[in-house]
Amino acid sequence: MRVLSGIQPTGRFHWGNYFGAIQQYIELQDEDESYYFIANLHALTTIRDRELLRQLTLDAAIDLLALGLDPNRANLFAQSDIPEVSELCWLLLSGTSMGLLERCVSFKDKKARGIQANVGLFTYPVLMSADILAYDADVVPVGEDQLQHIEVCRDLAMSFNHQFGDVFTLPKGKVLADSAKVPGTDGEKMSKSYNNTLELFEAPKPQRKKIMRITTDSRPMEEPKPDYEDDTLFQLYRLVATESECAEMAELYQRGGFGYGEVKKAVADAADRYFAEPRARREELAAHPERVREILADGANVARKKAGDVLLRAQQACGVK
């Protein structure tokens, strides 16, 4: 089974990125083949500062490696280092209907939130399809909000196969279990768009301040809180605390007689412990960026070979080779 997924470097990774996706990427890296890419071409739809994009791409690679992505077990590369994907994207675009893209919920949602509706954003699902089809991916781990794009990918692949023969492998989307369950500091889904994130490698002191500012309900300290599983602080705590610590915290909520400041401190302390080892690995990796670039180059070499085979297959099928 070949697994593929990508993540955009549009900002530093936060808890939602990790617990909702990256953690599960790492668990899947022991499959037969795993391809993970930093989607810097997709990021161009929102980032127009070249130095910022370069730095965020490198930071994303460092973060993924620090969090446990192993280049000896998975291929990690930058999307822009695989020109075959862009060529494949054009072959797919030439047969894509406007109506299919106009129905994509993600585009409509972003447009509604005031994000500039450029052509790159509109055709995002087609480039995403090229990303997937270029490696004959069998499984694509995605959040629920991206599942429609997997269906678009399958539609485009089936249409191409119908017209030109059996060219593309039809992928299946694997919905990430916790993709919609990481609350932000405001209780909504954690997202850079909502400005409610806790960054993975933010310095402990400013992150602690963010946690201490999380708004809580106004119930008296002595009142039991049996609905603790719906509480933002408890939901964050169980992401970074041990099973026994979560059980103790659940008992505290049910018993009552505590202040939310006590819980906030526990969340911050547990986060410090949970991310201590990745933080140390990140510092070491950041001190040797040339090694990270070598890892990306090695991953790109493997990815280009596979993508080149698929592109040639598609070019020959439709008559441009």
N, C-alpha and C positions, 0 to 999 in steps of 0.2 A: 504494500500500500504506500502510495506517495502522498505526503501531506504538504500543503503549501499555505502560507499566509503572509500578509504584509501589514505594516503599521506605519502610519504617516508621522514624519518628524515635524509636526506643526507646533511643537512646544515640548517642554520637558515632561516625561512620563509621570503619571500620578497613580494613586492607589486604584482608581477605576481601571486604568490600563493594565495594571499588574494582576489584580485579583479577578478582573473580568476577562482577561485574554492572555497576557504574557505567561502567567503561571501555567496555563493549560498548554500553551505552545511548548513550553519546556518539557511538560509531561509527555507530549507527543513526539519528541525528537528521537525516540528510540524506535520509531517505525522504520520500515525498510529504507525509505528515503524521505528527508525533510528539507524543504526549501523555505527560508524565511528572509524576506527582503524589507528594506527600509524604503518606503514609497515616496521618494523625494520628487518624482515627476508629478504625482498626484498633489503634493504639497505646493507646487507652483501655482495652483489655482487660488491660493490664499497668501503665500509668502512671496514677496517681490524684492527681497533684499538678498543678494547673492551670498554675502559673507554670513548672514544669519542662517540661511539654508544650509550652507556648507557645515557650519558649526553644529547645527541641530542634527544633521545627518550623522556626523561623527559622534555626537553625544548619544544619539539613539543606539548606535552600535556598541558604545562603551557600556551603556545601561543594560542592554540585552545580555551582553557577555557577563557583566557583574551579577546579574540576576540568575545566571545559571545556564544560559544557552551555550552549548559546547560545540565549537567548530569542528571537533573530531567526530561528532555524531550528527550534525546538521550543517547545511550550507547557508551561510549568512552573507548577504550582499546588498549593494545599493541598486535600486531599480534602474537608475540612469546608466549603470554600467552594462546593461543588457539591451543594446540597440535593436536586437531582433524583436523584442517585445513591441517597440514602437512601429516597426514595419508590419508586424502581425496585426496591430491595432488598425492600421489603414485597410488591410484586407477585410477585417470585420466591419469597419465603419462603412465601407462601400456597399454593404448589404443590409445595413441597419435602418429600420424605419424610424422616422421622427416620432411617430405616435408611441412606439415602445419606450423611448427615452422620456417623452413628456409624461408618461404615467409613473415614472419612478418617484416614489415617495420622498426619498432622501433629497433629491433636487428641489422638490416643491417645499419641503420643510426648511431647507437652508435659504431659499429665496424668501420665504415668509419671515425669516429672522433677519432679513436685511443684508444677507451675504450677496456680493455682486454675482449676478447670473452670467458669468462668462461661458464661452463655448467649452472650455476645459471642464468646468463643473457639470455642464449639461451632458458631455460625452464621457464623464467619469466611469460609468458602468461598462463602457466598451473597452477602455484601457484596462480596467479591472479584469474584464473577461480575457483580454490578451495575456495579462499577468498569469492567469490561471491555466489557460489552454496551452501556453508556451512550454509547460513542463509536464503535460499529460497528467495533471494532478487528479488524484482520485477523491481526496477529502480536503475540504477547505474550512477550517475553523473560523466562524464569524459570529458577531453579535446578532441579535434578532433584527436590528435595524439594517443589517447588510444582507439579510437572507433573500430579499427581493432581487438584489444584484446577482446572486448565484443563479436565480431563476432566469434572469436576463442572459447570463453567460450560457446556460444550457440551451436557451432559445436560439441564441446566435450560433452556437456550435451545431445544433440540430439542423438549422437552416442551411449552414455551409455544407454540412455532410449530405444533406438532401440534394443540393445543387451540384456538388463536386465529388461526391464519394465519401468513403469512410476515412475522414482526416483527423477529427478531434475526439479525444476521450471526454465523455460526459462526466463532469465532476458532481460530487454531492456535498452539500453544505452541512457542516456539523455545528449546531448552535451551541455556543459556549455557555455552560451551565449558569455561571454567575454574571453574565454580561450585562444584566439590567439590575443587579442587586447591590451595587456599591453606592451608598448615599454620599452626597457631597456635604459640605459644611452647613448647607441650608436645608438639608433633608431631601432635596431633589436628587436625581441621578447625577453622579459626579461627572462633570464635563468641563473642559476648558471654555466652551461656549457660554457656560453659566457662571464662570468665575467663582467656582465653589470647590476647588481641588485642594488635595493634600499631595504635594509632590513627593515622589519616592526618595529622592536624594537631596531634598531641601535640608538645610542646616537644622539640627534639632531644636534650637531655641526659637526661631521664627515659626517653625511648624507647631511647636507647643503653644505658642501664642494663638495660632489659628484655631487649634483644638479648644483652647480655653474660652474662645469667643463664640463657640457654637451655641445657638439659641436653644433653650430647653423649655419644657412646659412649666406652668406656674403652680403645680401641685405642691402642697406642704411637704417638708422633709419627712415627717413621720408617716405620711400616707403610703401604703403599699402600692406598687406599680406592676400589676400582674401582666399588663400588655407590653412587657419589656422588649419582646421580639420586634415590635414596631418602632422602638426608640432608636433614633439616629446614633446616639453614643454607643448603645449596646451593639448595634449592627457593625459599627466600626471596630469596637473592641474585639468582637469574636473573629475578626479577620486576622488580628495580630497576636491574640492571646492563646494560651494553651487550652486544651479541653477542660482541664481541672479548674483553671482560672475562670473560664466562661461559666462553669457550673456554679462556682462561688459567687460570681457577679449576678447570675440569675437568681440565686437565693437572696442576695442583698436587695434586688429590685422587688422581689415578692414579699420580703419582710418589711421593707420601708425603713425609715429612720436614718437616711443618708442624704447628703447633698450632692448635686450634680457635679460640683467642683471636684469632689472625690473621684467620680467616674472619669471625668476629663483627664485628671492626673494619671489615672490608671491606663487610659487609652494612650496617652503620650509616652508613658514608661514602657508599655508593652511594644509600641512601635519602635522605640529606640532599640530594644532588644532584638526584635524581629529582623530589622534591617541592618543590624550591626555588621554582620559578615559581608553582605553585598556592598555596604558602604566602604568597607576596607578594601574589597576587591576592586571597586570602582576607582578608588584613589590610586591604586597601583596601575590599573589600566590607563587612566588619564595621564599618568606620568610617562607613558610609553605609547603615544598615539601612532607611531610608525608601525608598531606591532598590530594595532587594531586595523590599520589600513591594509596591512598584509593579509589579515584574515578576510577582510572584505574582498580583496583582489583574488584570493584563492577561491572563495565562494563564487565569485563572478565567473571565474574560469570554468568551474563545473556547470554553473547555470547556463552560460553561453553555449556550451557544447550541446546541452539538451535542447535549449531554445532554438539553436541553429538547425537541428534535425527537424524539429516540428515546423519551423518556418519554411524550410525547403519543401517539406511535404505539402504544406498549404499552397506555396507558390506554384509548384508543379501541378497541383490539382486544379487550380483556377486559371492556369495558362500564362502566368507572368514569368515562368522559368521554363 
